[in-house]
Each structure stands twice: as structure tokens, then as C-alpha cells.
Amino acid sequence: QVQLVESGGGLVQAGGSLRLSCAASGLTFSVYDMDWFRQAPGKGREFVGRITWSGNSADYADSVKGRFTISRDNAKNTVYLQMNSLKPGDTAVYYCAARHQHSIQDDYWGQGTQVTVSS
């Protein structure tokens, strides 16, 4: 059974930092690209960024570019989202998702972790 478990969310002041983790199990982690999404209250799901299966490349939404960094440790089956210079607009539930390198959509999703940024 595939599981993606996010952790590291919480309450932080504007300008602060948080690091989210997403631990994967039940899949061959090293062949999956990993995505981060977020969903703010009353809004649709927003793509945050993606790291390739090898970790050699990452892409980000314009809204987080330069502030957020995605990394992964294939030996630990874990992907990370380092969030710096947080803004109140970053408040959302953050989800990780796994996309097989040959898939056209995300195959597995985590349950999400809440990030709240106070002004």
C-alpha cells in the first residue's frame, strides 16, 4: 500500500521559514517525480513545484520562485519543501504527490499538512 505522509506544518510569522517533509512508502520512490501542491481556504488547488525522480531538476510556480526550494533524499524516500520568507498568502494546506516518471498525472497523494503564516 502506497503512503505519502507530510509533516512539518505549523504556525509561523511572516518572514519566517518552515521545512515540510513528505515520507513515501510502498513504492519505488526513485522512479517518481514528486510534486507539491497547496490549497488555501475557499480556493482551488495550486501547483507549488516539482522535483524530478533523479533530483537533478526542479520547477516552481512563479508565486514561490526564489523563496521555496524542493529537494529529495532517495535513500530516505523523502522529499522536502523548504519555505523561506513566508507570507500570509502562503497559508494553505500543503500536499505532496507522486508521479511516475512515465505518467501524465499524479498517481498518489498525501493527506496534507497545514501551514499558517501570521502577519
Short mmCIF file of the C-alpha atoms (twelve columns), coordinates in Angstrom:
data_MODEL
# 
_entry.id   MODEL 
# 
loop_
_atom_site.group_PDB 
_atom_site.id 
_atom_site.type_symbol 
_atom_site.label_atom_id 
_atom_site.label_alt_id 
_atom_site.label_comp_id 
_atom_site.label_asym_id 
_atom_site.label_seq_id 
_atom_site.Cartn_x 
_atom_site.Cartn_y 
_atom_site.Cartn_z 
_atom_site.pdbx_PDB_model_num 
ATOM 1   C CA . GLN A 1   0.000   0.000  0.000   1 
ATOM 2   C CA . VAL A 2   1.401   3.347  -1.045  1 
ATOM 3   C CA . GLN A 3   1.535   6.056  1.594   1 
ATOM 4   C CA . LEU A 4   2.707   9.636  1.407   1 
ATOM 5   C CA . VAL A 5   2.865   11.330 4.799   1 
ATOM 6   C CA . GLU A 6   3.533   15.053 5.072   1 
ATOM 7   C CA . SER A 7   4.869   16.658 8.221   1 
ATOM 8   C CA . GLY A 8   6.432   19.901 9.386   1 
ATOM 9   C CA . GLY A 9   3.491   22.246 9.031   1 
ATOM 10  C CA . GLY A 10  2.553   24.752 11.688  1 
ATOM 11  C CA . LEU A 11  2.134   28.391 12.584  1 
ATOM 12  C CA . VAL A 12  4.876   30.840 11.655  1 
ATOM 13  C CA . GLN A 13  5.169   34.605 11.485  1 
ATOM 14  C CA . ALA A 14  5.528   36.399 8.186   1 
ATOM 15  C CA . GLY A 15  9.138   36.376 7.076   1 
ATOM 16  C CA . GLY A 16  9.799   33.096 8.815   1 
ATOM 17  C CA . SER A 17  10.688  29.667 7.477   1 
ATOM 18  C CA . LEU A 18  9.348   26.150 7.607   1 
ATOM 19  C CA . ARG A 19  10.517  22.877 6.123   1 
ATOM 20  C CA . LEU A 20  7.920   20.345 5.116   1 
ATOM 21  C CA . SER A 21  8.734   16.694 4.666   1 
ATOM 22  C CA . CYS A 22  6.914   14.020 2.731   1 
ATOM 23  C CA . ALA A 23  7.837   10.446 3.562   1 
ATOM 24  C CA . ALA A 24  6.885   7.837  0.985   1 
ATOM 25  C CA . SER A 25  6.409   4.117  1.422   1 
ATOM 26  C CA . GLY A 26  5.084   1.244  -0.665  1 
ATOM 27  C CA . LEU A 27  6.520   2.496  -3.950  1 
ATOM 28  C CA . THR A 28  9.853   2.646  -5.730  1 
ATOM 29  C CA . PHE A 29  10.459  6.236  -4.738  1 
ATOM 30  C CA . SER A 30  13.408  6.827  -7.031  1 
ATOM 31  C CA . VAL A 31  11.323  6.470  -10.212 1 
ATOM 32  C CA . TYR A 32  8.732   9.039  -9.192  1 
ATOM 33  C CA . ASP A 33  8.769   12.751 -9.774  1 
ATOM 34  C CA . MET A 34  7.462   14.466 -6.670  1 
ATOM 35  C CA . ASP A 35  5.104   17.424 -6.657  1 
ATOM 36  C CA . TRP A 36  3.998   19.862 -4.016  1 
ATOM 37  C CA . PHE A 37  0.574   21.498 -4.166  1 
ATOM 38  C CA . ARG A 38  -1.299  23.742 -1.797  1 
ATOM 39  C CA . GLN A 39  -4.901  24.708 -1.233  1 
ATOM 40  C CA . ALA A 40  -5.929  27.833 0.627   1 
ATOM 41  C CA . PRO A 41  -9.359  28.168 2.218   1 
ATOM 42  C CA . GLY A 42  -12.004 28.817 -0.409  1 
ATOM 43  C CA . LYS A 43  -9.539  28.428 -3.264  1 
ATOM 44  C CA . GLY A 44  -8.614  25.744 -5.719  1 
ATOM 45  C CA . ARG A 45  -5.545  23.572 -5.567  1 
ATOM 46  C CA . GLU A 46  -2.387  25.352 -6.674  1 
ATOM 47  C CA . PHE A 47  0.773   23.766 -8.046  1 
ATOM 48  C CA . VAL A 48  3.791   24.787 -5.957  1 
ATOM 49  C CA . GLY A 49  6.656   22.886 -7.532  1 
ATOM 50  C CA . ARG A 50  8.102   19.632 -8.777  1 
ATOM 51  C CA . ILE A 51  11.365  17.777 -8.474  1 
ATOM 52  C CA . THR A 52  12.324  15.087 -10.941 1 
ATOM 53  C CA . TRP A 53  12.894  11.476 -9.947  1 
ATOM 54  C CA . SER A 54  16.655  11.975 -10.005 1 
ATOM 55  C CA . GLY A 55  16.597  15.240 -8.126  1 
ATOM 56  C CA . ASN A 56  18.523  16.911 -10.922 1 
ATOM 57  C CA . SER A 57  15.815  19.389 -11.820 1 
ATOM 58  C CA . ALA A 58  13.081  21.310 -10.055 1 
ATOM 59  C CA . ASP A 59  10.432  23.738 -11.257 1 
ATOM 60  C CA . TYR A 60  8.406   26.206 -9.247  1 
ATOM 61  C CA . ALA A 61  5.302   28.304 -9.518  1 
ATOM 62  C CA . ASP A 62  6.051   31.976 -10.025 1 
ATOM 63  C CA . SER A 63  4.387   32.747 -6.706  1 
ATOM 64  C CA . VAL A 64  7.055   30.842 -4.756  1 
ATOM 65  C CA . LYS A 65  10.085  31.036 -7.028  1 
ATOM 66  C CA . GLY A 66  13.128  32.289 -5.156  1 
ATOM 67  C CA . ARG A 67  11.552  31.591 -1.758  1 
ATOM 68  C CA . PHE A 68  10.788  27.860 -1.836  1 
ATOM 69  C CA . THR A 69  13.192  25.012 -2.573  1 
ATOM 70  C CA . ILE A 70  12.347  21.374 -3.205  1 
ATOM 71  C CA . SER A 71  14.879  18.642 -2.517  1 
ATOM 72  C CA . ARG A 72  14.775  14.905 -2.088  1 
ATOM 73  C CA . ASP A 73  16.692  12.081 -0.475  1 
ATOM 74  C CA . ASN A 74  16.035  8.891  -2.396  1 
ATOM 75  C CA . ALA A 75  17.843  6.855  0.236   1 
ATOM 76  C CA . LYS A 76  15.265  8.023  2.789   1 
ATOM 77  C CA . ASN A 77  12.273  8.001  0.407   1 
ATOM 78  C CA . THR A 78  11.605  11.582 1.418   1 
ATOM 79  C CA . VAL A 79  11.016  14.855 -0.386  1 
ATOM 80  C CA . TYR A 80  11.330  18.237 1.275   1 
ATOM 81  C CA . LEU A 81  9.875   21.680 0.742   1 
ATOM 82  C CA . GLN A 82  11.961  24.430 2.288   1 
ATOM 83  C CA . MET A 83  9.869   27.576 2.570   1 
ATOM 84  C CA . ASN A 84  11.578  30.878 3.336   1 
ATOM 85  C CA . SER A 85  10.323  34.468 3.515   1 
ATOM 86  C CA . LEU A 86  6.846   33.202 4.163   1 
ATOM 87  C CA . LYS A 87  3.886   35.489 3.548   1 
ATOM 88  C CA . PRO A 88  0.312   35.355 4.854   1 
ATOM 89  C CA . GLY A 89  -0.703  34.435 1.303   1 
ATOM 90  C CA . ASP A 90  1.230   31.184 1.682   1 
ATOM 91  C CA . THR A 91  -1.293  29.988 4.261   1 
ATOM 92  C CA . ALA A 92  -2.736  26.735 2.959   1 
ATOM 93  C CA . VAL A 93  -2.838  23.003 3.316   1 
ATOM 94  C CA . TYR A 94  0.229   21.634 1.573   1 
ATOM 95  C CA . TYR A 95  0.140   18.292 -0.197  1 
ATOM 96  C CA . CYS A 96  2.813   16.153 -1.742  1 
ATOM 97  C CA . ALA A 97  2.076   13.914 -4.698  1 
ATOM 98  C CA . ALA A 98  3.990   11.229 -6.564  1 
ATOM 99  C CA . ARG A 99  4.020   10.998 -10.324 1 
ATOM 100 C CA . HIS A 100 5.701   8.056  -12.004 1 
ATOM 101 C CA . GLN A 101 8.262   9.310  -14.485 1 
ATOM 102 C CA . HIS A 102 6.124   7.926  -17.346 1 
ATOM 103 C CA . SER A 103 2.759   9.147  -16.003 1 
ATOM 104 C CA . ILE A 104 0.880   12.204 -17.182 1 
ATOM 105 C CA . GLN A 105 -0.783  12.843 -13.834 1 
ATOM 106 C CA . ASP A 106 -0.045  12.370 -10.168 1 
ATOM 107 C CA . ASP A 107 -0.578  8.798  -9.071  1 
ATOM 108 C CA . TYR A 108 -0.566  9.145  -5.279  1 
ATOM 109 C CA . TRP A 109 -1.346  11.918 -2.816  1 
ATOM 110 C CA . GLY A 110 -0.604  12.654 0.797   1 
ATOM 111 C CA . GLN A 111 -3.161  13.787 3.352   1 
ATOM 112 C CA . GLY A 112 -1.767  17.303 3.633   1 
ATOM 113 C CA . THR A 113 -0.246  19.443 6.355   1 
ATOM 114 C CA . GLN A 114 -1.467  22.865 7.437   1 
ATOM 115 C CA . VAL A 115 0.783   25.889 7.118   1 
ATOM 116 C CA . THR A 116 -0.429  29.136 8.660   1 
ATOM 117 C CA . VAL A 117 1.516   32.368 8.257   1 
ATOM 118 C CA . SER A 118 0.532   35.200 10.558  1 
ATOM 119 C CA . SER A 119 1.074   38.861 9.707   1 
# 
